[in-house]
Amino acid sequence: MSSTTTVETISKPNVGVFTNPDHKLWVEETTPKTDQVKTSKGKDLPEGWVTVAIKSTGICGSDVHFWRHGAIGPMVVTDNHILGHESAGVVLAAHPSVTHLQPGDRVAIEPGLICNNCEPCLTGRYNGCEKMAFLSTPPHDGLLRRYVDHPAIWCHKIGDMTYENGALLEPLSVALAGMERSGVSLGDSVLICGAGPIGLITLLCCQAAGACPIVITDVDEGRLQYASKICPRVKTYKVVIALSPEDAATEIIRKAGNVKPAVALECTGVESSVASAIYSVKFGGKVFVIGVGKPNMTVPFMRLSTQEIDLQFQFRYCNTWPRAIRLVQDGVIDMRQLVTHRFDLEDAEKAFETAGDVKSGAIKVQIQSEVDS
């Protein structure tokens, strides 16, 4: 593409993808209304806000969970609720106070809105904002719409990057936060538990960081084959449910040529997988949990204690998006193979069924609206 701006025609009605406490999923009209988007020209927006035409949105596992189960921990769907938080699009209008964005700019949307007053915000760890409004997490409606209004400060320019890659910047941000806080560095032996989208993107990051050897685990052979496709030097281990965590760890270490992991990046949140990671890492190693699990779980405490293993956790991300954009623009991280299924906005129900079906072979499903290449 020769230009970093795009001319957008506002014609179709604004629709969103909804769920509710009865676990229904449907598409219907929502705000902002199309007529408002057409006529506002930004003057009716709050100070510092822009209107964005959403072009690509990835379906996250949390979206599927809110639809099927109605809750993740204390976050509960209590009313009609719009899903989606992995989005990229094009600016349609900007409030006159916005100077760094203009209509036609391509942007990826960071979905967390913060208070800028609490200690986490003021110390730069805004993912812990005490008043966080994270779009798609109840009660805050998400980004799976044709048009959205959003603070300009959380709309990151992506230049001529495709909208598809722009929407993948959100899960890449999750992986980058894990890489930074876990301290993975050149030559580290690394275990990645889970070959879903976050695990696979984490694999790409570990590959780029020079980690070796790398072992990735999953219960699904197809996902492990996908891991080998995007990172030919990775060692794969298919999880055997009947094995104890100790025995699984023995097999994982064998896969790595008897090199114990210095860092395990746990991307499933499954209790048995966390335990296997704890039994795998070396003395003084680290198990870093990126995945989201059940509210309470049992861990091998004495293994952690006697081996001086650090058990650390992650909640979303902060200060990652500019770095994520650079990594994709410079070709350091190539996520193009991760999107396996694409659907029109009006076909959202089919998109969610595909994303939630382990037999579909889906890695990342995106819902797209009049998208370019």
C-alpha positions in Angstrom: 0.0 0.0 0.0 1.4 3.4 -1.0 -0.4 5.5 1.6 -0.9 5.3 5.3 -4.4 6.9 5.2 -7.6 5.4 3.9 -10.7 7.1 2.5 -13.7 5.6 4.1 -17.4 5.8 3.0 -20.0 5.6 5.7 -22.9 3.7 4.4 -23.8 0.6 6.3 -25.7 0.6 9.6 -23.7 0.3 12.8 -24.2 -3.2 14.2 -22.6 -5.0 17.1 -22.2 -8.6 18.2 -24.1 -9.2 21.4 -24.4 -11.9 24.0 -26.6 -12.1 27.2 -27.1 -14.1 30.4 -29.0 -16.7 28.4 -25.9 -17.4 26.3 -27.5 -16.2 23.1 -25.4 -14.6 20.4 -26.8 -12.2 17.8 -26.1 -9.1 15.6 -28.1 -6.0 15.9 -27.9 -2.2 15.5 -26.0 -0.3 18.2 -24.4 3.0 19.0 -23.0 5.2 17.7 -25.8 5.5 15.1 -24.8 5.7 11.5 -26.4 9.1 11.0 -24.5 10.4 14.0 -21.2 9.1 12.5 -22.1 10.7 9.2 -23.0 14.2 10.5 -20.8 14.6 13.6 -17.4 15.2 11.9 -16.0 14.9 15.4 -17.6 18.0 16.9 -20.0 16.0 19.0 -17.3 13.6 20.4 -15.9 14.0 23.9 -12.7 16.0 24.0 -9.8 13.8 23.0 -11.9 11.1 21.3 -12.2 9.8 17.7 -14.6 7.7 15.8 -13.2 4.5 14.2 -14.5 2.2 11.5 -13.6 -1.2 12.8 -12.2 -3.4 10.0 -10.8 -6.6 11.8 -11.5 -8.0 15.2 -10.1 -11.2 16.5 -12.2 -13.6 18.7 -10.5 -14.2 22.0 -11.0 -17.2 24.2 -12.5 -14.8 26.8 -15.2 -13.7 24.2 -16.2 -17.4 23.7 -16.2 -17.9 27.5 -18.4 -14.9 28.2 -20.8 -16.2 25.5 -20.9 -19.8 26.6 -20.5 -19.5 30.4 -21.6 -15.9 31.1 -18.7 -15.1 33.4 -15.0 -15.3 34.0 -14.4 -15.2 37.8 -16.1 -12.0 39.2 -16.7 -10.6 35.7 -20.3 -11.6 34.9 -22.6 -10.9 31.9 -25.7 -9.5 33.5 -27.4 -7.8 30.5 -27.1 -7.5 26.7 -23.4 -7.2 26.1 -21.1 -6.5 23.1 -18.0 -8.7 22.8 -14.6 -8.1 21.2 -11.4 -6.4 22.2 -8.8 -7.3 19.5 -9.5 -4.6 16.8 -8.0 -2.4 14.2 -9.7 0.1 11.8 -9.6 3.5 10.3 -10.3 6.9 11.9 -13.5 8.5 10.5 -13.6 11.6 12.6 -11.7 13.3 15.4 -12.6 15.9 18.0 -10.9 19.3 17.3 -8.7 18.7 20.4 -7.1 15.7 18.7 -4.0 16.7 16.8 -2.0 13.4 16.3 -4.8 11.6 14.4 -6.9 12.5 11.4 -9.6 10.9 9.3 -8.0 8.1 7.2 -5.4 7.1 9.7 -5.2 3.3 10.3 -5.1 2.5 13.9 -5.1 -0.5 16.3 -7.2 0.0 19.4 -5.9 -0.6 22.9 -9.1 -1.6 24.7 -8.4 -0.6 28.3 -9.6 2.8 29.5 -7.9 3.9 32.7 -8.4 6.6 35.4 -4.9 8.1 35.4 -5.3 8.8 39.2 -4.6 5.5 41.1 -1.2 4.2 42.1 -0.9 1.6 39.3 -1.7 4.3 36.7 0.7 6.9 38.2 3.5 4.4 38.4 3.2 3.2 34.8 1.5 -0.2 35.5 -1.8 0.9 34.2 -3.0 -2.6 33.6 -3.7 -2.6 37.3 -5.9 0.5 37.2 -8.3 0.4 40.1 -11.1 1.8 37.9 -10.2 0.0 34.6 -12.9 -0.1 32.0 -11.7 -2.9 29.7 -13.9 -3.1 26.7 -15.7 -6.5 26.2 -15.3 -7.3 29.9 -18.7 -6.8 31.6 -20.2 -4.3 32.1 -18.2 -2.5 29.4 -19.3 -3.1 25.9 -16.6 -4.3 23.4 -15.3 -3.4 20.0 -17.2 -6.0 17.8 -19.1 -3.3 15.9 -18.8 -1.5 12.6 -18.2 1.9 14.2 -16.9 2.9 17.7 -16.0 6.0 19.6 -12.7 5.7 21.5 -10.1 7.9 23.2 -7.5 8.9 20.7 -4.6 8.2 23.1 -5.5 4.5 23.0 -5.7 4.4 19.1 -2.2 3.5 17.9 -1.2 4.4 14.3 -0.2 1.3 12.3 0.8 3.0 9.0 0.3 0.7 6.1 0.0 -2.5 8.2 -3.0 -4.6 7.3 -6.0 -4.4 9.5 -5.7 -8.2 10.1 -2.2 -7.7 11.6 -3.4 -4.6 13.4 -6.0 -6.7 15.2 -3.3 -9.3 16.2 -1.4 -6.6 18.1 -3.6 -7.1 21.2 -2.7 -10.8 21.7 0.9 -9.9 20.7 0.8 -7.4 23.6 -0.1 -10.2 26.0 2.9 -12.2 24.8 5.2 -9.2 25.0 4.2 -8.5 28.6 5.0 -12.1 29.5 8.3 -11.9 27.7 9.3 -8.7 29.5 8.2 -9.8 33.0 9.5 -13.3 32.8 12.9 -12.1 31.6 13.4 -14.6 28.8 16.7 -13.8 27.1 19.2 -15.1 24.5 20.0 -18.8 25.0 17.4 -19.5 27.7 15.8 -22.9 27.7 12.1 -22.3 27.6 8.9 -24.3 28.0 5.7 -23.0 26.5 2.5 -24.7 27.8 -0.4 -24.4 25.4 -0.3 -24.0 21.6 -3.4 -21.7 21.3 -3.1 -18.2 19.9 -1.3 -16.8 22.9 1.0 -19.8 23.2 1.9 -19.6 19.5 2.5 -15.9 19.5 4.7 -16.4 22.6 6.5 -19.0 20.6 7.2 -16.5 17.9 8.5 -14.0 20.5 10.8 -16.7 22.1 12.1 -17.6 18.7 12.9 -13.9 18.0 14.5 -13.5 21.4 16.9 -16.4 20.7 15.6 -18.8 23.3 16.9 -22.4 22.9 15.8 -25.1 23.2 12.1 -24.4 23.1 9.5 -27.0 23.9 5.8 -26.4 23.4 3.0 -28.6 24.8 -0.7 -29.1 23.9 -3.3 -31.8 24.0 -4.1 -31.3 20.3 -1.6 -32.7 17.7 -2.9 -30.3 15.1 -1.9 -27.3 17.1 1.5 -28.8 17.7 2.0 -29.3 14.0 1.1 -25.6 13.5 3.7 -24.7 16.1 6.3 -26.6 14.1 5.2 -24.9 10.9 5.7 -21.4 12.3 8.9 -22.3 14.3 10.7 -25.3 12.7 13.2 -25.7 15.5 10.6 -26.0 18.3 10.3 -29.3 20.1 6.7 -30.5 20.6 5.1 -32.6 23.3 1.6 -33.9 23.1 0.1 -33.9 26.6 -1.0 -37.3 27.8 -3.9 -36.7 30.2 -3.3 -39.9 32.1 0.3 -39.0 33.1 1.1 -37.3 36.4 2.6 -33.9 36.3 5.9 -35.4 37.4 6.0 -37.9 34.6 4.9 -35.3 32.1 7.8 -33.1 33.2 10.2 -36.0 32.7 9.0 -36.3 29.1 9.2 -32.5 28.5 12.8 -32.4 29.7 13.6 -35.4 27.5 12.2 -33.5 24.5 14.5 -30.7 25.3 17.6 -32.9 25.1 17.6 -33.3 28.9 18.0 -29.5 29.3 15.6 -28.3 32.1 13.8 -25.1 31.2 15.0 -21.9 32.8 11.6 -20.4 32.2 8.2 -21.9 31.7 5.6 -19.7 30.1 2.3 -21.2 31.0 -0.4 -20.1 28.6 -3.3 -22.4 29.5 -4.2 -21.7 33.2 -5.0 -25.4 33.6 -4.0 -26.8 37.0 -2.2 -29.9 35.7 -0.3 -27.9 33.2 0.9 -25.4 35.8 2.0 -28.4 38.0 3.9 -30.0 35.0 5.6 -26.7 34.4 6.7 -26.5 38.1 8.1 -30.0 38.0 9.9 -29.2 34.7 12.0 -26.1 35.4 15.5 -26.2 36.9 16.5 -25.1 40.4 16.1 -21.4 40.6 13.9 -21.3 37.5 10.7 -19.5 36.9 7.1 -20.5 36.0 5.4 -17.5 34.6 1.6 -17.9 34.2 0.0 -16.0 31.3 -3.1 -18.2 31.1 -6.3 -17.6 33.0 -7.5 -20.5 35.2 -10.1 -21.4 37.8 -10.4 -19.2 40.9 -8.6 -21.7 43.1 -6.1 -24.4 42.3 -3.6 -26.6 44.0 0.1 -26.3 43.2 3.1 -28.4 44.3 4.2 -26.1 47.1 7.2 -28.0 48.3 8.6 -28.4 44.8 8.5 -24.7 44.5 10.1 -24.2 47.9 12.9 -26.8 47.7 13.9 -25.8 44.2 13.6 -22.0 44.7 11.3 -21.7 41.8 9.6 -18.4 41.2 5.9 -18.6 40.4 4.7 -15.4 38.8 1.5 -14.2 37.2 0.3 -11.7 34.6 -2.8 -9.6 34.1 -3.2 -8.2 30.6 -0.4 -5.7 29.6 0.8 -2.2 29.7 3.2 0.0 27.5 3.4 -2.8 24.9 1.7 -1.5 21.8 4.4 0.8 20.3 6.9 -2.1 20.6 4.4 -4.6 19.1 3.8 -2.3 16.1 7.6 -2.0 15.5 8.1 -5.7 15.7 5.4 -6.4 13.1 6.4 -3.5 10.8 10.0 -4.6 10.8 9.2 -8.2 10.2 10.7 -9.5 13.5 7.4 -11.1 14.4 5.3 -12.5 11.5 1.8 -13.5 12.6 0.2 -13.8 9.2 -0.2 -17.6 9.4 -2.2 -17.4 12.6 -5.5 -16.2 11.1 -7.1 -19.4 9.9 -10.7 -18.3 9.5 -12.3 -15.0 8.4 -16.0 -14.1 8.6 -18.1 -11.1 7.7 -19.6 -9.1 10.7 -23.1 -10.3 9.8 -21.8 -13.9 10.1 -20.6 -13.5 13.7 -22.6 -16.4 15.0 -20.8 -18.8 12.7 -17.5 -17.2 13.5 -18.0 -17.8 17.2 -19.1 -21.4 16.7 -15.9 -22.0 14.7 -13.7 -20.3 17.3 -15.3 -22.4 20.1 -15.1 -25.8 18.2 -11.9 -27.6 18.9 -12.5 -29.8 15.9 -12.6 -26.8 13.5 -8.8 -26.5 13.4 -9.1 -22.8 14.1 -6.2 -20.9 15.5 -7.3 -17.3 15.3 -10.8 -16.4 13.9 -11.3 -12.8 12.8 -14.5 -11.0 12.0 -13.9 -8.5 9.3 -15.8 -5.6 7.7 -15.0 -4.6 4.1 -11.3 -5.3 4.6 -8.4 -4.7 2.3 -5.5 -7.1 1.9 
